[in-house]
Amino acid sequence: MPASVPVPAHSRPPVALSIAGTDPSGGAGIHADLKAFTARAVYGTTVITALVAQNTHGVSRVYPIDTDFVADQFASVLDDMPVDASKTGMLGSRALVELAVDRAARTREDGSSHLGFFTVDPVMVATSGHRLLESDAVTAVRDLLTPVAQLITPNLPEAALLLGDEVTEAADVSQQRAQAVELVRRGSRAVLLKGGHMDGDRLVDVLAVAAATGTSAAAAASGEWVQDGDVVLREFHHRRIATPHTHGTGCTLSAAITAETAAAVHAGRDMSSPDAIAEVVASALAYLARAIGSGSGWRLAYDPADAHGPVDHLVDLTSHVRGPHGQGQQDQGRHGQGQGEA
Protein backbone atom coordinates (compact mmCIF):
# COMPACT_ATOMS: atom_id res chain seq x y z
CA MET A 1 0.00 0.00 0.00
CA PRO A 2 1.34 3.44 -0.87
CA ALA A 3 1.65 6.10 1.81
CA SER A 4 -1.58 8.06 2.01
CA VAL A 5 -2.90 11.23 3.54
CA PRO A 6 -5.81 10.48 5.91
CA VAL A 7 -9.18 11.59 4.57
CA PRO A 8 -11.12 13.58 7.21
CA ALA A 9 -14.27 11.69 8.21
CA HIS A 10 -16.39 14.85 8.00
CA SER A 11 -15.55 15.25 4.31
CA ARG A 12 -16.95 11.89 3.18
CA PRO A 13 -19.74 9.38 3.77
CA PRO A 14 -19.14 6.04 5.46
CA VAL A 15 -17.50 3.60 3.01
CA ALA A 16 -18.36 -0.12 2.84
CA LEU A 17 -16.71 -2.82 0.72
CA SER A 18 -18.28 -6.06 -0.52
CA ILE A 19 -16.01 -8.88 -1.65
CA ALA A 20 -18.30 -11.38 -3.38
CA GLY A 21 -19.72 -12.86 -6.56
CA THR A 22 -22.39 -11.51 -8.86
CA ASP A 23 -26.09 -12.17 -9.34
CA PRO A 24 -27.52 -10.97 -12.67
CA SER A 25 -31.05 -11.34 -11.28
CA GLY A 26 -30.17 -8.73 -8.65
CA GLY A 27 -31.23 -10.54 -5.50
CA ALA A 28 -27.96 -11.76 -4.01
CA GLY A 29 -24.21 -11.24 -4.08
CA ILE A 30 -22.64 -7.95 -5.07
CA HIS A 31 -25.91 -6.69 -6.52
CA ALA A 32 -27.80 -7.20 -3.26
CA ASP A 33 -24.94 -5.79 -1.21
CA LEU A 34 -24.81 -2.51 -3.13
CA LYS A 35 -28.57 -2.09 -2.76
CA ALA A 36 -28.34 -2.71 0.97
CA PHE A 37 -25.43 -0.29 1.30
CA THR A 38 -27.47 2.38 -0.49
CA ALA A 39 -30.54 1.66 1.63
CA ARG A 40 -28.47 2.04 4.80
CA ALA A 41 -26.92 5.33 3.59
CA VAL A 42 -23.29 4.29 3.08
CA TYR A 43 -21.07 4.51 0.01
CA GLY A 44 -20.63 1.06 -1.53
CA THR A 45 -17.50 -0.35 -3.18
CA THR A 46 -16.86 -3.86 -4.51
CA VAL A 47 -14.29 -6.52 -5.29
CA ILE A 48 -15.88 -9.12 -7.58
CA THR A 49 -14.63 -12.66 -7.00
CA ALA A 50 -16.73 -14.64 -9.51
CA LEU A 51 -19.27 -14.18 -12.28
CA VAL A 52 -22.30 -16.25 -11.34
CA ALA A 53 -25.20 -17.17 -13.62
CA GLN A 54 -28.11 -17.41 -11.21
CA ASN A 55 -31.69 -16.30 -10.79
CA THR A 56 -34.71 -17.03 -8.61
CA HIS A 57 -34.52 -20.72 -9.60
CA GLY A 58 -30.89 -21.25 -8.59
CA VAL A 59 -27.29 -21.20 -9.77
CA SER A 60 -26.54 -22.63 -13.23
CA ARG A 61 -22.88 -21.73 -13.72
CA VAL A 62 -19.93 -20.08 -11.98
CA TYR A 63 -17.12 -18.41 -13.93
CA PRO A 64 -14.08 -17.87 -11.69
CA ILE A 65 -12.03 -14.67 -11.88
CA ASP A 66 -8.24 -14.86 -11.86
CA THR A 67 -6.74 -14.22 -8.45
CA ASP A 68 -4.38 -11.57 -9.79
CA PHE A 69 -7.29 -9.59 -11.21
CA VAL A 70 -9.13 -9.82 -7.88
CA ALA A 71 -5.94 -8.49 -6.27
CA ASP A 72 -5.99 -5.58 -8.74
CA GLN A 73 -9.56 -4.80 -7.68
CA PHE A 74 -8.50 -4.75 -4.03
CA ALA A 75 -5.73 -2.30 -4.93
CA SER A 76 -8.14 -0.13 -6.93
CA VAL A 77 -10.32 0.37 -3.87
CA LEU A 78 -7.91 0.21 -0.93
CA ASP A 79 -5.20 2.36 -2.49
CA ASP A 80 -7.72 5.05 -3.35
CA MET A 81 -10.13 5.47 -0.45
CA PRO A 82 -10.59 4.59 3.23
CA VAL A 83 -12.87 1.64 3.92
CA ASP A 84 -14.74 1.71 7.23
CA ALA A 85 -16.16 -1.82 7.04
CA SER A 86 -16.10 -4.74 4.64
CA LYS A 87 -17.64 -8.16 4.11
CA THR A 88 -16.92 -11.30 2.20
CA GLY A 89 -19.50 -13.45 0.48
CA MET A 90 -18.60 -15.99 -2.17
CA LEU A 91 -14.84 -16.47 -2.41
CA GLY A 92 -14.83 -19.75 -4.32
CA SER A 93 -11.21 -20.91 -4.03
CA ARG A 94 -8.49 -21.32 -1.44
CA ALA A 95 -6.38 -18.74 -3.30
CA LEU A 96 -9.12 -16.13 -2.95
CA VAL A 97 -9.62 -16.97 0.73
CA GLU A 98 -5.90 -16.49 1.31
CA LEU A 99 -5.98 -13.21 -0.63
CA ALA A 100 -8.81 -11.87 1.54
CA VAL A 101 -6.91 -12.93 4.67
CA ASP A 102 -3.81 -11.12 3.45
CA ARG A 103 -5.73 -7.92 2.78
CA ALA A 104 -7.41 -8.09 6.17
CA ALA A 105 -3.99 -8.37 7.80
CA ARG A 106 -2.64 -5.23 6.14
CA THR A 107 -2.94 -2.22 8.41
CA ARG A 108 -3.06 1.54 8.22
CA GLU A 109 -0.74 3.86 10.13
CA ASP A 110 -3.10 3.78 13.11
CA GLY A 111 -2.91 -0.02 13.24
CA SER A 112 -6.43 -0.66 11.96
CA SER A 113 -7.08 -3.05 9.09
CA HIS A 114 -7.43 -1.64 5.58
CA LEU A 115 -10.71 -3.58 5.46
CA GLY A 116 -12.08 -1.84 8.56
CA PHE A 117 -14.60 -3.83 10.59
CA PHE A 118 -14.49 -7.17 8.80
CA THR A 119 -17.58 -9.42 8.52
CA VAL A 120 -17.39 -12.87 6.94
CA ASP A 121 -20.49 -14.46 5.45
CA PRO A 122 -19.11 -18.00 4.88
CA VAL A 123 -20.92 -18.78 1.63
CA MET A 124 -20.31 -22.40 0.66
CA VAL A 125 -23.32 -24.00 -1.05
CA ALA A 126 -26.23 -22.38 -2.92
CA THR A 127 -29.80 -23.22 -1.98
CA SER A 128 -30.06 -25.03 -5.33
CA GLY A 129 -27.24 -27.34 -4.21
CA HIS A 130 -24.57 -25.79 -6.44
CA ARG A 131 -21.24 -25.74 -4.58
CA LEU A 132 -19.84 -22.21 -4.34
CA LEU A 133 -16.61 -23.03 -2.50
CA GLU A 134 -13.98 -25.55 -3.61
CA SER A 135 -13.56 -28.40 -1.15
CA ASP A 136 -9.95 -27.51 -0.33
CA ALA A 137 -11.01 -23.96 0.51
CA VAL A 138 -13.26 -25.00 3.39
CA THR A 139 -10.24 -25.64 5.61
CA ALA A 140 -8.84 -22.22 4.70
CA VAL A 141 -12.12 -20.57 5.70
CA ARG A 142 -12.09 -22.46 9.01
CA ASP A 143 -8.46 -21.93 9.90
CA LEU A 144 -7.47 -18.67 8.20
CA LEU A 145 -10.48 -16.50 7.36
CA THR A 146 -12.79 -16.71 10.36
CA PRO A 147 -10.06 -15.83 12.90
CA VAL A 148 -9.30 -12.51 11.16
CA ALA A 149 -12.96 -11.43 11.05
CA GLN A 150 -14.63 -9.28 13.69
CA LEU A 151 -17.91 -11.14 12.98
CA ILE A 152 -19.00 -14.22 11.04
CA THR A 153 -22.62 -14.83 10.00
CA PRO A 154 -23.12 -18.53 9.20
CA ASN A 155 -26.45 -20.25 8.84
CA LEU A 156 -26.94 -23.63 10.50
CA PRO A 157 -25.46 -25.83 7.72
CA GLU A 158 -22.50 -23.46 7.32
CA ALA A 159 -21.82 -23.44 11.07
CA ALA A 160 -21.77 -27.24 11.15
CA LEU A 161 -19.36 -27.36 8.20
CA LEU A 162 -17.09 -24.81 9.87
CA LEU A 163 -16.96 -27.04 12.95
CA GLY A 164 -16.07 -30.16 10.97
CA ASP A 165 -17.05 -32.33 8.03
CA GLU A 166 -18.81 -34.84 10.27
CA VAL A 167 -20.66 -32.32 12.45
CA THR A 168 -24.45 -32.25 12.04
CA GLU A 169 -26.31 -28.95 12.00
CA ALA A 170 -28.05 -27.78 15.15
CA ALA A 171 -31.54 -29.22 15.56
CA ASP A 172 -32.71 -26.92 18.34
CA VAL A 173 -31.81 -23.62 19.97
CA SER A 174 -29.76 -25.29 22.69
CA GLN A 175 -27.51 -26.91 20.08
CA GLN A 176 -27.47 -23.63 18.15
CA ARG A 177 -26.13 -21.81 21.23
CA ALA A 178 -23.53 -24.52 21.82
CA GLN A 179 -22.26 -24.35 18.23
CA ALA A 180 -22.06 -20.55 18.34
CA VAL A 181 -19.97 -20.74 21.52
CA GLU A 182 -17.74 -23.44 20.01
CA LEU A 183 -17.10 -21.31 16.91
CA VAL A 184 -15.98 -18.43 19.13
CA ARG A 185 -13.70 -20.73 21.13
CA ARG A 186 -12.13 -21.97 17.91
CA GLY A 187 -11.02 -18.47 17.02
CA SER A 188 -13.94 -16.35 15.80
CA ARG A 189 -14.28 -13.09 17.71
CA ALA A 190 -18.05 -12.91 17.28
CA VAL A 191 -20.59 -15.23 15.66
CA LEU A 192 -24.14 -14.50 14.54
CA LEU A 193 -25.54 -18.00 14.05
CA LYS A 194 -28.73 -17.63 12.05
CA GLY A 195 -31.60 -19.99 12.81
CA GLY A 196 -33.73 -19.66 9.69
CA HIS A 197 -33.26 -23.31 8.68
CA MET A 198 -35.06 -24.57 11.77
CA ASP A 199 -38.74 -25.44 11.59
CA GLY A 200 -41.40 -23.49 13.42
CA ASP A 201 -43.18 -20.16 13.43
CA ARG A 202 -40.56 -18.52 15.62
CA LEU A 203 -36.93 -18.05 14.64
CA VAL A 204 -33.93 -17.40 16.82
CA ASP A 205 -30.58 -15.91 15.84
CA VAL A 206 -27.81 -16.37 18.40
CA LEU A 207 -25.04 -13.81 18.79
CA ALA A 208 -21.96 -15.08 20.62
CA VAL A 209 -19.09 -12.72 21.39
CA ALA A 210 -15.68 -13.39 22.89
CA ALA A 211 -15.20 -10.94 25.73
CA ALA A 212 -12.41 -10.16 28.16
CA THR A 213 -12.92 -10.64 31.88
CA GLY A 214 -14.88 -7.71 33.22
CA THR A 215 -16.36 -6.83 29.86
CA SER A 216 -18.20 -10.15 29.73
CA ALA A 217 -19.36 -9.75 33.34
CA ALA A 218 -20.67 -6.27 32.62
CA ALA A 219 -22.54 -7.51 29.56
CA ALA A 220 -24.08 -10.40 31.49
CA ALA A 221 -25.07 -8.05 34.29
CA SER A 222 -27.09 -5.95 31.84
CA GLY A 223 -29.70 -8.70 31.66
CA GLU A 224 -29.65 -8.99 27.86
CA TRP A 225 -26.68 -11.35 27.75
CA VAL A 226 -25.98 -14.79 29.16
CA GLN A 227 -22.40 -15.61 30.11
CA ASP A 228 -20.80 -18.94 29.24
CA GLY A 229 -17.24 -18.72 30.52
CA ASP A 230 -15.37 -16.25 28.33
CA VAL A 231 -18.24 -15.97 25.83
CA VAL A 232 -21.42 -13.92 26.15
CA LEU A 233 -24.59 -14.76 24.24
CA ARG A 234 -27.61 -12.78 23.19
CA GLU A 235 -30.65 -13.96 21.24
CA PHE A 236 -32.83 -12.23 18.68
CA HIS A 237 -36.32 -13.69 18.27
CA HIS A 238 -38.52 -13.22 15.20
CA ARG A 239 -41.81 -14.40 13.79
CA ARG A 240 -41.37 -16.30 10.53
CA ILE A 241 -42.86 -14.55 7.50
CA ALA A 242 -44.61 -17.08 5.25
CA THR A 243 -43.01 -16.39 1.87
CA PRO A 244 -40.77 -18.25 -0.59
CA HIS A 245 -39.00 -14.99 -1.46
CA THR A 246 -35.81 -15.31 0.55
CA HIS A 247 -33.21 -15.30 -2.23
CA GLY A 248 -30.21 -13.34 -1.03
CA THR A 249 -31.26 -12.92 2.60
CA GLY A 250 -27.87 -14.03 3.89
CA CYS A 251 -26.07 -11.59 1.61
CA THR A 252 -28.47 -8.80 2.47
CA LEU A 253 -28.13 -9.30 6.22
CA SER A 254 -24.32 -9.34 6.20
CA ALA A 255 -24.33 -6.31 3.91
CA ALA A 256 -26.67 -4.44 6.25
CA ILE A 257 -24.43 -5.32 9.20
CA THR A 258 -21.43 -4.05 7.21
CA ALA A 259 -23.26 -0.83 6.40
CA GLU A 260 -24.20 -0.28 10.05
CA THR A 261 -20.65 -0.95 11.23
CA ALA A 262 -19.24 1.35 8.53
CA ALA A 263 -21.44 4.16 9.83
CA ALA A 264 -20.41 3.43 13.41
CA VAL A 265 -16.69 3.33 12.61
CA HIS A 266 -17.01 6.49 10.52
CA ALA A 267 -18.60 8.20 13.52
CA GLY A 268 -15.65 7.17 15.70
CA ARG A 269 -17.44 4.52 17.72
CA ASP A 270 -15.48 1.71 19.37
CA MET A 271 -16.86 -1.54 17.90
CA SER A 272 -14.99 -3.92 20.21
CA SER A 273 -17.69 -4.34 22.87
CA PRO A 274 -20.48 -6.95 22.75
CA ASP A 275 -23.12 -4.21 23.06
CA ALA A 276 -21.73 -2.31 20.06
CA ILE A 277 -21.88 -5.44 17.90
CA ALA A 278 -25.35 -6.33 19.15
CA GLU A 279 -26.63 -2.86 18.28
CA VAL A 280 -25.59 -3.06 14.63
CA VAL A 281 -26.88 -6.65 14.38
CA ALA A 282 -30.27 -5.64 15.78
CA SER A 283 -30.57 -2.74 13.34
CA ALA A 284 -29.61 -4.95 10.40
CA LEU A 285 -32.09 -7.66 11.40
CA ALA A 286 -34.90 -5.10 11.66
CA TYR A 287 -34.05 -3.79 8.18
CA LEU A 288 -34.03 -7.33 6.76
CA ALA A 289 -37.43 -8.00 8.34
CA ARG A 290 -38.88 -4.95 6.60
CA ALA A 291 -37.26 -5.96 3.30
CA ILE A 292 -38.62 -9.52 3.46
CA GLY A 293 -42.07 -8.31 4.46
CA SER A 294 -42.24 -5.77 1.65
CA GLY A 295 -41.16 -8.28 -1.00
CA SER A 296 -43.19 -11.19 0.36
CA GLY A 297 -46.01 -10.71 -2.14
CA TRP A 298 -43.90 -10.00 -5.22
CA ARG A 299 -43.89 -12.14 -8.33
CA LEU A 300 -40.87 -11.45 -10.53
CA ALA A 301 -40.29 -14.84 -12.17
CA TYR A 302 -42.19 -15.87 -15.30
CA ASP A 303 -42.55 -19.32 -13.74
CA PRO A 304 -43.32 -18.99 -10.03
CA ALA A 305 -43.03 -22.72 -9.38
CA ASP A 306 -40.06 -23.33 -7.09
CA ALA A 307 -38.91 -19.72 -7.53
CA HIS A 308 -37.33 -17.92 -4.59
CA GLY A 309 -37.60 -14.23 -5.27
CA PRO A 310 -35.56 -11.44 -3.70
CA VAL A 311 -36.33 -9.17 -0.78
CA ASP A 312 -37.18 -5.51 -1.24
CA HIS A 313 -33.78 -3.98 -0.50
CA LEU A 314 -35.04 -0.44 -1.00
CA VAL A 315 -38.10 -0.76 1.23
CA ASP A 316 -37.12 2.21 3.41
CA LEU A 317 -36.43 4.43 0.41
CA THR A 318 -39.36 3.64 -1.87
CA SER A 319 -42.34 2.49 0.21
CA HIS A 320 -43.79 6.01 0.21
CA VAL A 321 -43.62 6.00 -3.59
CA ARG A 322 -44.79 2.47 -4.40
CA GLY A 323 -47.11 1.96 -1.49
CA PRO A 324 -47.36 -1.24 0.57
CA HIS A 325 -46.72 -4.61 -1.12
CA GLY A 326 -48.91 -7.05 0.76
CA GLN A 327 -49.62 -7.42 4.44
CA GLY A 328 -46.07 -8.09 5.55
CA GLN A 329 -44.36 -4.78 4.73
CA GLN A 330 -44.10 -3.46 8.26
CA ASP A 331 -43.81 -6.89 9.91
CA GLN A 332 -40.87 -7.24 12.27
CA GLY A 333 -40.62 -11.00 11.71
CA ARG A 334 -38.08 -12.73 9.50
CA HIS A 335 -38.10 -15.81 7.31
CA GLY A 336 -34.32 -15.94 7.40
CA GLN A 337 -33.38 -18.91 5.20
CA GLY A 338 -30.55 -17.16 3.38
CA GLN A 339 -28.57 -20.31 2.56
CA GLY A 340 -25.43 -19.79 0.56
CA GLU A 341 -26.20 -16.85 -1.70
CA ALA A 342 -23.22 -15.65 -3.67
N, C-alpha and C positions, 0 to 999 in steps of 0.2 A: 504494500500500500504506500502511495506517495505521501509525503508530509502534506498536511492540510490545515487550513485556517478554520477554526470552529465557526459554525454557522449559528448566530444567536437564535435561541428558541422563539423569541418574540417576532422574528422576521419570517417565519415559515409555519406551515401546518404540521401536525404530527405525521410522520412517515412510516408506513408499514410495507413489509416485503413478503410476498408469497413465493415459495419455491415449490413448484408443483407441475403437474401435467395439464393438458388442455381438455376442454369439453365443448365441441362445436354446437351442442344443443343448449349450452349456456347454463346448465343447472349445477355443475360441479366444477372441481378443479380451479384453475386460474380464473376462469370466467366468473364462477360464483364468488371467489375471493375478492376480486375487484369490485363486484357489486356490493358485497358486504362492507368492504372498506369505505366505499362511497356513502353507503347508508349510515355508517357510524362516523362520518365526517372526518376521515383521515385520508391522506394522500397515498395512493396505492402504487407500488412498484412490483415487478415480477422477474423471476428467473424461471424460464420454462425448461422442464426436465424431459418431457416426452410429448409427442403429438398423439393424441388418443382419439380414435374414431368411436364415439359412443353417443347414445341418446337415451330417451326414456325407457327403452327396452333392453339396454345393457351395452357392454363393451364388445366391439367386433374386431378391433385391431389396435395394436400399440406400435408406434414407430419411434424407436429410441433416438435421442439426440446425443451426438458425440460429447464426451466428457470435456474435451478442451473448449468446445463452443459454450457449454454450460458455464465453464470457468470464465470465459470472456463476458458472459452476461453478468456474473457476479461482479466482475471488475467494472463493468459499465455502470452498475448501480452504486456499489460501495466506494468506488474511487471518486464518485461525483457528488454524492449527497449523504447526509447522516440518516441512518435508519434507527428508529426508536424501538421497533419490535418487528419480529419476523416469524414465519411459520414454514414448516415443510409439510407437503402432502405426499404425492406420489414421487418417489425417487427412482425406483425401478431396478437399479443395479448396485452392487457393492461399491463400485468406483464412485458413483454419485453420492452414496451415503458417506464415504470417506471424504469426498470433496466438501459436503455440507459440514461435516465435523471440523475439517480444517478451517473453513471460513468462520465457524462459530468460535474457534480458539483464537483467532486473530483479534487483537485488542487495539483500542484507541489510546491516545496519550493518557487519558484518565483511568485506564485499566479496564474499561467496559468493552464488551464484545462489539465488533462491527455489526453484528446482527441484532443488537439490542436485546430486549426480552425475547427469549427464543422458545417457541412452542412447537412441539413435534406431534403431528397427527400421523400415527404410524400406519399409513395406508398399505395394505398387503394384498387383499383380494377384493375384487368388485362383487357387488350383490349378485351379478349374473354368473359368478363363478370364475371369471377371467382373472388369472393371477397377474397382479400388478407389481410384484416384487420378486426378483430372481431368488431361488432357494438359498444361494450362498450369501445373499444380502441380509437375510433375516438375522443371522448371528451378528453382523455388523450393526444392525439397528439395535439389537439387545445390548451389545457390549460397548459400542462406541457412540452411537447417536443419542440414546436416551439419557446417558449420564451428563451430557453437555447441555441438555435442555433445562429451562426453568420449569416447564410444564409439559406433560404428555397427555394426550386425550384419546386413549384407546377405547374401542367398544369391547364388548365381552369376548368375542372370538379373538380379537387382536391382543387383548390382555393375556389370554391363555397362551397364545403363541409366543408372546414375549417372555413368558415364564418358562416355556419349554415345549418341545414338540409333542410330548405325551400328556401335557396338562389339559384337562377338560375345562370348558368355559363355566363360569359361575352359574349355578342353577337357582340361587336365591340371594337375597340381599346380604345375608351373613357371609356367604362365600365371596360375594362381590367386595365387601369390606376387607376381607382377609387378603384377597388378591391385590387390592389397591395398596394395602400396607406392605405386602411382600414386594411389589414393584418399587416402592420407595426404598425399602431396605436393600434392594439390589442395585441402587444407585440413582434412581430418579429423584429429583428434588421435590416435585409435586406431580400428582397423578389425578386427573379427572376421569374416573372410570364410568363410562356411560352405560346406562341400564336398559336402553331401548329394545334390546333383543329378548328381554324377558317377557313372558306372557303376563296378562292382567291389565286392568284399567288404570292402574297407578304405576308410574315409573319413578325410579330412584337413580340419581347420579351421585356417585360418592367421590368427594374430593379428599385426598390424603396428602398431607404436606409434612416433609421433614422439618423439624423445628429444634432449635437449640434449647438446652435446659433453661427454664425461666420463660422463654418465649412460648414454649408449648404449654407450660403451666398457666400462663396468663390467658392463652387462647382457650384452654379448657375451662378456666374459671369464668369465662364470659357466658357460658351456658349454651353456646351455639356449636361448640366443638366437643368431641370426645377424645380423650387421650389414650393412646396405646403405646406405652413406652416413649420412644423418641419420635413418634408420629402422631399428628392430630388429624381427626377426621370430621368432616361436615357433610351433611346430606342435603340434596335438593330434590324435593318431591314435586311431581307433576301429574296432571290428568292426561291420559293418552287421548290424542285427537284421532278420530276414526277417519283416516284418509290413506290412500296408497301413494300420495304425492310426497315422498320423502327423499327423492333423488338429490344427493348433494348436501344432506343435512350435516354430515360429519365435517365436510369442508367448510360449510357455512358457519358452523359453531366455532371451529378453531380460528377461522378468519375473523369472526366477531370478537373473540377473545384477544386476538392479536391487535385488532383495532383499538379495543378498550385499553390494552396495556400500552400501546403506542401513545395514546392520549395521556395516560397517567405518567409515563416516563417523560414525555414532552413537557408536562407540567411540573416536573421535578419531584414526583412522588417516589418514595422508596418502595419498591415492589418485592422486597425480601420477606415480608411478614405474611403469615397465613391469612390474616384478615384482608390484606391488600389483594392477594390472589383471589380470595373468595368473592370480593366485591366485583372484580372484573368478570369472573365466571358467572355470577348471578345476573349481571347486566346482559351478558351475551346470551344466557339461557332465556331470559325474558324476551330479547329481540328475536331469537329463533322461534319461540312460541308464537309470537305475532306473525312471523313470516310463514310458518306452517299453517296457522289458522287462516290467513288471508288467501293462501294458494290452495287450500284444501278442496275447494269446489271447482278448480280450473280443469279444463280439458284442452291440452295442447296437441296431443298425439292424434294422428289420423285414426289409428287403431288403438282404442283405449284398453283392449284386453292385455293384461299383464304389464301395462305401462306404469312406470313410477315417475310421475311428473316432478318438477322442481318446486321449491318454496318461493314465496314472493319476497325476494331480497329487498325490494324497495318499498315495502309496506309502509314504513314511517314517512317516506317522502311523497308517495303518490296516492295514499288512501283518500285524501281530501279531493283528489281529482277524479279518480276512477269510481269512488264509492266502495261500499263493502262488497266482498266476494264471498257470499255464503255466511253461515251462522258463526263460523269459527274465527273471524278476523281478530276479535279482541280477546280470544280465549288465552288464558295463561298456561294451558296445558302444553304437552309436547309429545309427538309420536316418537321421535328420536331414534329411528333405525340407523340411518347414516352409516351403513357398512361399506367401507372401502371405496369411497369415491376418489377420483383421481387427485 
